[in-house]
Amino acid sequence: MRIAIAGGTGTVGAHAVRLAEEAGHETIVLSRANGVDLVLGRGLDLTGVDAVIDVSGTSTTSASKATGFFEAVTSTLHRAEREAGVGHHVALSIVGAAAAPHGYYAGKAAQERAVAAGPVPWTILRATQFFEFAEQVAVPLGAWRIVPAMRSQPVAAASVAARLVRLAEHAPAGDAPDLAGPAEMRMAELLRRVSAARGRPARVIELPLPGGFGRALRNGAVLPGPDAQLDGVSVDEWLGEVPQASEGQG
Ligand SMILES: NC(=O)c1ccc[n+]([C@@H]2O[C@H](COP(=O)([O-])OP(=O)(O)OC[C@H]3O[C@@H](n4cnc5c(N)ncnc54)[C@H](OP(=O)(O)O)[C@@H]3O)[C@@H](O)[C@H]2O)c1
């Protein structure tokens, strides 16, 4: 198959590209670094593409910015998919985000609506936070690292990518079963374990974020439900596989 991966240079996207190629597929990476701007609609050509996996993302806690980003990206992809006759749009969302549409999650809720109402047959996979997320979200403050007060059941980004590639290989499925990691863990605890494993134990402070977004993070709104599929890769197994972070990170 020919699979286009929007956000194929990102955390989950790079795994999706690698795994799709290992499975024998041809991949096209859609990202600004590859000359494609999905917000501005520049540089996009989906000729011959069978399926698009959208794992593009933006870094914001603003509901309006996140909504603007995900609506623009989805609309750009839909237009190009229609022109090229692409038969399957696979999108990655976040477990619980659509039911708590505040801050960044408003953007994911808007993306889910746009995909489901769009002109191209679709599959939406909702996953929990990646193990990588703890280091991405942590803000340094002197010797301390601040993370949002948050309950999560994190999962390996590579496992999410593997599931996305499998979904793209099959017919559009609508809402796919949610995907989560094997165990619940506070974001602060995840960062402590990741930084300790890297040999640079972090002093971590939990910060309760304000508003509906902060409440969703704290109250379990983004934890998986009983029907979620649980991936077997634990944080310790994942830590055994990831390369050491470079100095200054982690
Ligand atoms: N992080 C998590 O824990 C988590 C959990 C569940 C679901 N998700 C969802 O998974 C998706 C990917 O997350 P991630 O952490 O892998 O993201 P990421 O590492 O921040 O990567 C974002 C990707 O989007 C591309 N991109 C950004 N703006 C673009 C634009 N205007 N045009 C084209 N490409 C653009 C980036 O490439 P360029 O900069 O080169 O454009 C990059 O490849 C997001 O939609 C996120 O909501 C994330």
The ligand as an SDF file (V2000), in Angstrom:
LIG
                    3D

 48 52  0  0  0  0  0  0  0  0999 V2000
    1.5940   13.0920   22.9210 N   0  0  0  0  0  0  0  0  0  0  0  0
    0.6820   12.2600   23.4450 C   0  0  0  0  0  0  0  0  0  0  0  0
    0.8160   11.7730   24.5760 O   0  0  0  0  0  0  0  0  0  0  0  0
   -0.5550   11.9070   22.6120 C   0  0  0  0  0  0  0  0  0  0  0  0
   -1.4460   10.9180   23.0740 C   0  0  0  0  0  0  0  0  0  0  0  0
   -2.5580   10.5770   22.2710 C   0  0  0  0  0  0  0  0  0  0  0  0
   -2.7520   11.2200   21.0610 C   0  0  0  0  0  0  0  0  0  0  0  0
   -1.8720   12.1950   20.6580 N   0  0  0  0  0  0  0  0  0  0  0  0
   -2.0920   12.8540   19.3650 C   0  0  0  0  0  0  0  0  0  0  0  0
   -1.1200   12.3380   18.4770 O   0  0  0  0  0  0  0  0  0  0  0  0
   -0.7820   13.3170   17.5000 C   0  0  0  0  0  0  0  0  0  0  0  0
    0.7360   13.3730   17.4060 C   0  0  0  0  0  0  0  0  0  0  0  0
    1.3110   13.6690   18.6560 O   0  0  0  0  0  0  0  0  0  0  0  0
    2.9080   13.7370   18.7970 P   0  0  0  0  0  0  0  0  0  0  0  0
    3.2100   13.9520   20.2300 O   0  0  0  0  0  0  0  0  0  0  0  0
    3.5080   12.5940   18.0520 O   0  0  0  0  0  0  0  0  0  0  0  0
    3.1990   15.1010   17.9770 O   0  0  0  0  0  0  0  0  0  0  0  0
    4.5970   15.8210   17.7160 P   0  0  0  0  0  0  0  0  0  0  0  0
    5.7390   14.9690   18.1430 O   0  0  0  0  0  0  0  0  0  0  0  0
    4.4680   17.2050   18.2570 O   0  0  0  0  0  0  0  0  0  0  0  0
    4.6260   15.9090   16.1170 O   0  0  0  0  0  0  0  0  0  0  0  0
    3.7600   16.7600   15.4240 C   0  0  0  0  0  0  0  0  0  0  0  0
    3.9110   16.5020   13.9370 C   0  0  0  0  0  0  0  0  0  0  0  0
    3.0110   17.3770   13.2320 O   0  0  0  0  0  0  0  0  0  0  0  0
    3.7390   18.0300   12.1910 C   0  0  0  0  0  0  0  0  0  0  0  0
    3.1370   19.3430   11.9370 N   0  0  0  0  0  0  0  0  0  0  0  0
    2.9200   20.3450   12.8280 C   0  0  0  0  0  0  0  0  0  0  0  0
    2.3680   21.4060   12.2010 N   0  0  0  0  0  0  0  0  0  0  0  0
    2.2100   21.0430   10.8910 C   0  0  0  0  0  0  0  0  0  0  0  0
    1.7040   21.7140    9.7430 C   0  0  0  0  0  0  0  0  0  0  0  0
    1.2340   22.9810    9.7950 N   0  0  0  0  0  0  0  0  0  0  0  0
    1.7160   21.0700    8.5540 N   0  0  0  0  0  0  0  0  0  0  0  0
    2.2160   19.7920    8.4600 C   0  0  0  0  0  0  0  0  0  0  0  0
    2.6960   19.0980    9.5140 N   0  0  0  0  0  0  0  0  0  0  0  0
    2.6950   19.7300   10.7250 C   0  0  0  0  0  0  0  0  0  0  0  0
    5.1570   18.1440   12.7400 C   0  0  0  0  0  0  0  0  0  0  0  0
    6.1390   18.2780   11.7250 O   0  0  0  0  0  0  0  0  0  0  0  0
    6.7280   19.7260   11.2610 P   0  0  0  0  0  0  0  0  0  0  0  0
    7.0410   20.4920   12.5110 O   0  0  0  0  0  0  0  0  0  0  0  0
    7.8890   19.3900   10.4060 O   0  0  0  0  0  0  0  0  0  0  0  0
    5.6230   20.3720   10.4760 O   0  0  0  0  0  0  0  0  0  0  0  0
    5.3180   16.7770   13.4110 C   0  0  0  0  0  0  0  0  0  0  0  0
    5.6440   15.7930   12.4350 O   0  0  0  0  0  0  0  0  0  0  0  0
   -1.4450   14.6290   17.9550 C   0  0  0  0  0  0  0  0  0  0  0  0
   -2.5930   14.8540   17.1620 O   0  0  0  0  0  0  0  0  0  0  0  0
   -1.8500   14.3620   19.4090 C   0  0  0  0  0  0  0  0  0  0  0  0
   -3.0170   15.0530   19.7810 O   0  0  0  0  0  0  0  0  0  0  0  0
   -0.7740   12.5270   21.3910 C   0  0  0  0  0  0  0  0  0  0  0  0
  1  2  1  0
  2  3  2  0
  2  4  1  0
  4  5  1  0
  4 48  2  0
  5  6  2  0
  6  7  1  0
  7  8  2  0
  8  9  1  0
  8 48  1  0
  9 10  1  0
  9 46  1  0
 10 11  1  0
 11 12  1  0
 11 44  1  0
 12 13  1  0
 13 14  1  0
 14 15  2  0
 14 16  1  0
 14 17  1  0
 17 18  1  0
 18 19  2  0
 18 20  1  0
 18 21  1  0
 21 22  1  0
 22 23  1  0
 23 24  1  0
 23 42  1  0
 24 25  1  0
 25 26  1  0
 25 36  1  0
 26 27  1  0
 26 35  1  0
 27 28  2  0
 28 29  1  0
 29 30  1  0
 29 35  2  0
 30 31  1  0
 30 32  2  0
 32 33  1  0
 33 34  2  0
 34 35  1  0
 36 37  1  0
 36 42  1  0
 37 38  1  0
 38 39  2  0
 38 40  1  0
 38 41  1  0
 42 43  1  0
 44 45  1  0
 44 46  1  0
 46 47  1  0
M  CHG  2   8   1  16  -1
M  END
$$$$
